[in-house]
Amino acid sequence: MATTKWELDTTHSELGFKIKHLMITNVSGSFKKFEVNVETQKDDFSTAKIVARADMSSIYTNNEQRDAHLRNSDFFEVEKYPELVFQSTRVEKVDDETFHLYGDLTMKGVTKPVKLSVEYSGLTKDPWGGERVGFVVTGKIKRGDWGINFNGALETGGVMLGEEVKLNSEIQLVKVSTPVTA
């Protein structure tokens, strides 16, 4: 079967998240350094094997003090666990534009299964003759499942940080090799 390899276009991709703060608004963040590598059978993304890695020290929430706190032992322990890794286990095609992506997410030395929703945005030729494909990837995880439990009680009731983390990413991939028979 012919295999096609795809790599991330870092200039046109984002790996983001949101978490409830003080129970009234969301704080958004992203990882500035990450990579995604994909292999498909021909151009069939229902056959995709995906590995995504994020440099945990590149976490960015538009606040240096908060970013430094997220890197320490209250949250991600970046010196001990420098990388987040997602490895797909299967892709389920719902329709021509929608997939469910299943895989294992490793953070802080803990690996748990996750299910993500993927919206296929299309395949196109770029001005340089290359082929590109776009996806919107969303999902939800519970940070406590990975031992990220830092929080604080509010005097009005409730907690400082929500348990649920919403994942939201824009992914643009570039075809790096033409199909070859495996």
Buried (B, 14 or more C-beta within 10 A) or exposed (E): EEBBBBBBBBEEBBBBBBBBBBEEEEBBBBBEBBBBBBBBBEBEBEBBBBBBBBBBBBBBBEEEEBBEBBBEEEBBBBEEBEEBBBBBEEBEBEEEEEBBBBBEBBBBEEEEEBEBBBEBBEEEEEEEEEBBBBBEBEBBBEBEBBBBEEBEEEEEEEEEBBBEBBBBBBBBBBBEEEBEEE
